[in-house]
Amino acid sequence: MTAITLNGRPHVVGGDTTVVDLVAETVGRPLGPDGAPLDGRRLGVAVAVDAAVVPRSRWGRTPVAEGQSVEIITAVQGG
């Protein structure tokens, strides 16, 4: 198990977890390895690992390591 910080809170993940796994868990929707939602709807999510933005095209290839800080930001419509 790997201890990280997810959106400012302690979180434990499996040793082979990638950014796409964390996003899928957070939004509660299945995602492909490229980060695209398998349901075909828009996702509206941005991810930063240790304050560096991770492009969606790299989510499936970006492992999450012990002690890292991951921020998953979801766009919300409305005012």
N, C-alpha and C positions, 0 to 999 in steps of 0.2 A: 504494500500500500504506500501511496505517496501523499504527503501532506502539502497542500497549496493554500493560497488565499484566493477565493472566488468572490468577486464583487464585494471585497472588504471583509469577508467572513472566512474563518477556517473551513477547509473542505478536504476530504480524503478521497483519492481516486485510485484506480488500479495502476499498476506499474507501466502499462502499455497504452495509457489514455492519450488521445490526441485532442487538439482544439475542437475538431468536428464532433468528437464524442461529448465534450463539455457543452457545446452549443446545443446539440440535440437533447441532452439531459435538461438543460435550462429552459428551452422553449417547449419541450414536450412533444417534439415532432421528429420523425425520422428524416435523416439527411443522407445524401450520397457522400462519397469520399471527397467530392469537389465542393461540398458545403451546400449544394443545391437541395432544396426541400423536395422530398420524393412525392409530396402531394401536389406539386406544381404551383402552389401559391407563393406569393412573395414572402421573404423572410424578414427583412428590415433589421438586420443585426450587424454590429461591428464588434471586433474583438481586439484587445490589446494584451500582450503578454509582457510583463515587466516594463510597462509604459510604451512599448513599441507596437504599432498597429500591425496585425497579421492579415494580409490579403486573403479573401475567401478561397482563392485558388490554392493556398498553402495550408488551409486548416487541416486537411487529412494527413499532411506530411509533417505537421508541427507537433512534436511530443510535448507533454506537460511534465516538467521535472520538479523534483523536491524543492520546496521553498519558493517557487515562482508565484507571482501575483498575476491573476487573470481577471480582466474586466470584460464582461459581456454586456453590451449596451443595446437595448432594443428600442427602435423608433416607435413612438406612440402618436397616433393621429388625434387631433382635437385641440381644444384651446382652453 
